[in-house]
Amino acid sequence: MILETERLILRPWEEGDAEECYKYAKDPRVGPIAGWPVHTSAEQSREVILGVLSAPETYAVVLKETGLPIGSIGLHHNDLAEKEDEAELGYWLGVPYWGRGLIPEASREVIRHAFEELNLNRIWCGYYEGNEKSRRVQEKLGFKPQWVSENLPVPLLGETRTGHVSLLTKEDWLGQKKTEGFFFSVEDLNDGEIFLKLRRTCGEKPEKRWLPAYYFDICRADGIKIGVCDLRVGHNDKTYIGGNIGYGIDPPFRGRHYAAKACRLLFRQAKKHGMDHLFITCDPDNTVSKKTCLAAGGAYMGTALIHEDNELYADGKRFASIYRFEL
């Protein structure tokens, strides 16, 4: 099986790929963070190709412009994915090609292949504590965190680590496909002091009354993450109580009006969707958030009762202060 994307060919590994595999797998930044040791020779890489990378549904990630492999990706059955209709997604990429979006690009095609052609229903993915690049890839692909395991054995390195597991279901993937073309570019969400870095988008889920949403990291101009925010596009009874926008600023960066500034950037994104107003709500006792709403230009609409069928009720919330923003 050969798969293709805009920039990549995904094909089975070949014995003749040993030198290229070794070129990247010998780098200590590649294997150990994923749980396997560095390769010490091209001969070892050849043995890995013949013994490990020759498994079904394992692909060399080949850059079209060179015709050479620069990483690996595959679907595997293991203790995490035991059932016939599920698999675990695994990948690695040579360091010179980090930061170019190549693994998300390869992963999207492998995921499409898994759901459409292999008829899988669930794809698992994991990463070890500290592997932020892999965490961000999974977020971009729409995987949802499931659990964290401490003291998890890493047999190939003879140690234990903390492991994070996430899941993408076929249902969620199909929901993503339905909203393709719905979401707009976020490249302009920058005011010179902060910018919003897209983590993921989420499609509408009518059965839960969830609206399409953007999820962002709030970053300073120097790239330091200082908080998170999200925007729910559209209106229903849940956004009136729960709001169209949520935000949180990390403690070391509070008191500098970053939340209000992030809200103003989100207003830009909402207007792209034709929204002429939106709501932000908060706990009536949250004085700081109420000040943020006023600083961002909100008009206080009053306090509303939270009904039992709202998720906020299960969190112990009973009332919400509502602020309306004209866009």
VENQUIWO-V986044 format. One record per residue. RES is the residue in three letters. D_CENTER is the distance of its C-alpha to the mean C-alpha in Angstrom with 2 decimals. Layout:
res=RES d_center=D_CENTER
res=RES d_center=D_CENTER
This chain:
res=MET d_center=27.37
res=ILE d_center=26.06
res=LEU d_center=22.89
res=GLU d_center=22.40
res=THR d_center=19.92
res=GLU d_center=20.91
res=ARG d_center=21.11
res=LEU d_center=21.16
res=ILE d_center=23.39
res=LEU d_center=22.20
res=ARG d_center=25.45
res=PRO d_center=27.02
res=TRP d_center=27.81
res=GLU d_center=31.47
res=GLU d_center=33.85
res=GLY d_center=34.50
res=ASP d_center=30.94
res=ALA d_center=31.85
res=GLU d_center=32.53
res=GLU d_center=29.28
res=CYS d_center=27.32
res=TYR d_center=29.30
res=LYS d_center=28.74
res=TYR d_center=25.05
res=ALA d_center=25.18
res=LYS d_center=27.90
res=ASP d_center=25.62
res=PRO d_center=24.96
res=ARG d_center=21.50
res=VAL d_center=20.31
res=GLY d_center=21.62
res=PRO d_center=22.15
res=ILE d_center=18.62
res=ALA d_center=17.79
res=GLY d_center=20.99
res=TRP d_center=23.65
res=PRO d_center=26.45
res=VAL d_center=27.15
res=HIS d_center=29.39
res=THR d_center=32.90
res=SER d_center=34.44
res=ALA d_center=34.07
res=GLU d_center=36.05
res=GLN d_center=33.51
res=SER d_center=30.77
res=ARG d_center=33.13
res=GLU d_center=33.52
res=VAL d_center=29.77
res=ILE d_center=29.55
res=LEU d_center=32.45
res=GLY d_center=31.49
res=VAL d_center=27.71
res=LEU d_center=26.14
res=SER d_center=28.72
res=ALA d_center=27.14
res=PRO d_center=26.45
res=GLU d_center=23.17
res=THR d_center=22.60
res=TYR d_center=22.38
res=ALA d_center=23.18
res=VAL d_center=20.84
res=VAL d_center=23.63
res=LEU d_center=23.55
res=LYS d_center=25.75
res=GLU d_center=27.47
res=THR d_center=28.85
res=GLY d_center=28.89
res=LEU d_center=27.89
res=PRO d_center=25.16
res=ILE d_center=22.64
res=GLY d_center=20.41
res=SER d_center=19.83
res=ILE d_center=17.59
res=GLY d_center=18.66
res=LEU d_center=18.72
res=HIS d_center=20.77
res=HIS d_center=22.68
res=ASN d_center=23.17
res=ASP d_center=23.57
res=LEU d_center=20.02
res=ALA d_center=20.45
res=GLU d_center=24.16
res=LYS d_center=24.65
res=GLU d_center=25.55
res=ASP d_center=22.91
res=GLU d_center=19.91
res=ALA d_center=18.67
res=GLU d_center=16.36
res=LEU d_center=14.31
res=GLY d_center=15.23
res=TYR d_center=15.29
res=TRP d_center=16.71
res=LEU d_center=17.71
res=GLY d_center=20.73
res=VAL d_center=20.42
res=PRO d_center=22.10
res=TYR d_center=19.30
res=TRP d_center=16.36
res=GLY d_center=14.63
res=ARG d_center=15.58
res=GLY d_center=12.52
res=LEU d_center=14.61
res=ILE d_center=12.56
res=PRO d_center=9.86
res=GLU d_center=13.15
res=ALA d_center=14.87
res=SER d_center=12.29
res=ARG d_center=12.37
res=GLU d_center=16.11
res=VAL d_center=16.37
res=ILE d_center=14.40
res=ARG d_center=16.76
res=HIS d_center=19.63
res=ALA d_center=18.82
res=PHE d_center=18.80
res=GLU d_center=21.47
res=GLU d_center=23.80
res=LEU d_center=23.47
res=ASN d_center=23.19
res=LEU d_center=20.60
res=ASN d_center=19.23
res=ARG d_center=16.58
res=ILE d_center=14.37
res=TRP d_center=13.54
res=CYS d_center=11.65
res=GLY d_center=12.32
res=TYR d_center=12.63
res=TYR d_center=15.41
res=GLU d_center=15.56
res=GLY d_center=15.36
res=ASN d_center=13.22
res=GLU d_center=10.74
res=LYS d_center=10.16
res=SER d_center=9.17
res=ARG d_center=6.89
res=ARG d_center=5.01
res=VAL d_center=5.61
res=GLN d_center=4.56
res=GLU d_center=1.00
res=LYS d_center=3.23
res=LEU d_center=5.47
res=GLY d_center=5.40
res=PHE d_center=6.42
res=LYS d_center=8.01
res=PRO d_center=9.67
res=GLN d_center=13.32
res=TRP d_center=15.49
res=VAL d_center=16.44
res=SER d_center=19.57
res=GLU d_center=21.87
res=ASN d_center=24.55
res=LEU d_center=22.93
res=PRO d_center=25.28
res=VAL d_center=24.27
res=PRO d_center=27.37
res=LEU d_center=27.35
res=LEU d_center=27.34
res=GLY d_center=29.48
res=GLU d_center=27.42
res=THR d_center=25.17
res=ARG d_center=21.73
res=THR d_center=19.15
res=GLY d_center=16.60
res=HIS d_center=13.30
res=VAL d_center=12.76
res=SER d_center=10.11
res=LEU d_center=11.17
res=LEU d_center=10.84
res=THR d_center=14.22
res=LYS d_center=16.21
res=GLU d_center=16.78
res=ASP d_center=13.20
res=TRP d_center=12.94
res=LEU d_center=16.26
res=GLY d_center=15.20
res=GLN d_center=12.58
res=LYS d_center=15.57
res=LYS d_center=17.86
res=THR d_center=16.08
res=GLU d_center=15.88
res=GLY d_center=18.07
res=PHE d_center=17.72
res=PHE d_center=15.30
res=PHE d_center=16.98
res=SER d_center=16.45
res=VAL d_center=15.40
res=GLU d_center=17.27
res=ASP d_center=20.11
res=LEU d_center=18.48
res=ASN d_center=20.47
res=ASP d_center=23.80
res=GLY d_center=24.83
res=GLU d_center=24.23
res=ILE d_center=20.54
res=PHE d_center=17.68
res=LEU d_center=14.42
res=LYS d_center=11.36
res=LEU d_center=8.80
res=ARG d_center=5.26
res=ARG d_center=5.04
res=THR d_center=8.30
res=CYS d_center=10.09
res=GLY d_center=13.51
res=GLU d_center=16.76
res=LYS d_center=18.02
res=PRO d_center=21.76
res=GLU d_center=22.78
res=LYS d_center=20.95
res=ARG d_center=21.78
res=TRP d_center=18.16
res=LEU d_center=17.89
res=PRO d_center=15.26
res=ALA d_center=12.97
res=TYR d_center=11.01
res=TYR d_center=8.99
res=PHE d_center=9.93
res=ASP d_center=10.97
res=ILE d_center=14.75
res=CYS d_center=16.26
res=ARG d_center=19.92
res=ALA d_center=21.49
res=ASP d_center=21.62
res=GLY d_center=17.84
res=ILE d_center=18.00
res=LYS d_center=15.35
res=ILE d_center=17.55
res=GLY d_center=15.60
res=VAL d_center=13.09
res=CYS d_center=13.94
res=ASP d_center=13.25
res=LEU d_center=15.48
res=ARG d_center=16.71
res=VAL d_center=18.73
res=GLY d_center=22.21
res=HIS d_center=24.51
res=ASN d_center=25.61
res=ASP d_center=27.21
res=LYS d_center=23.99
res=THR d_center=23.08
res=TYR d_center=26.67
res=ILE d_center=26.37
res=GLY d_center=22.73
res=GLY d_center=22.37
res=ASN d_center=20.24
res=ILE d_center=18.69
res=GLY d_center=17.42
res=TYR d_center=17.24
res=GLY d_center=17.80
res=ILE d_center=19.26
res=ASP d_center=19.47
res=PRO d_center=23.16
res=PRO d_center=24.34
res=PHE d_center=23.52
res=ARG d_center=25.02
res=GLY d_center=28.22
res=ARG d_center=27.43
res=HIS d_center=26.41
res=TYR d_center=22.83
res=ALA d_center=21.69
res=ALA d_center=24.29
res=LYS d_center=23.39
res=ALA d_center=19.71
res=CYS d_center=21.11
res=ARG d_center=23.35
res=LEU d_center=20.58
res=LEU d_center=18.89
res=PHE d_center=22.38
res=ARG d_center=22.29
res=GLN d_center=19.26
res=ALA d_center=20.95
res=LYS d_center=24.14
res=LYS d_center=22.60
res=HIS d_center=22.25
res=GLY d_center=25.90
res=MET d_center=25.52
res=ASP d_center=28.67
res=HIS d_center=27.88
res=LEU d_center=25.29
res=PHE d_center=25.43
res=ILE d_center=24.14
res=THR d_center=25.43
res=CYS d_center=25.94
res=ASP d_center=28.13
res=PRO d_center=31.74
res=ASP d_center=32.20
res=ASN d_center=29.27
res=THR d_center=31.47
res=VAL d_center=28.90
res=SER d_center=26.51
res=LYS d_center=29.61
res=LYS d_center=30.62
res=THR d_center=27.24
res=CYS d_center=27.69
res=LEU d_center=31.20
res=ALA d_center=30.28
res=ALA d_center=27.76
res=GLY d_center=30.64
res=GLY d_center=30.26
res=ALA d_center=33.32
res=TYR d_center=33.82
res=MET d_center=34.39
res=GLY d_center=35.33
res=THR d_center=34.08
res=ALA d_center=33.03
res=LEU d_center=33.33
res=ILE d_center=30.22
res=HIS d_center=31.20
res=GLU d_center=30.65
res=ASP d_center=28.39
res=ASN d_center=25.71
res=GLU d_center=22.87
res=LEU d_center=24.01
res=TYR d_center=27.37
res=ALA d_center=26.03
res=ASP d_center=24.64
res=GLY d_center=28.21
res=LYS d_center=28.09
res=ARG d_center=31.23
res=PHE d_center=31.42
res=ALA d_center=29.27
res=SER d_center=30.52
res=ILE d_center=29.65
res=TYR d_center=29.48
res=ARG d_center=29.67
res=PHE d_center=28.70
res=GLU d_center=30.47
res=LEU d_center=28.57
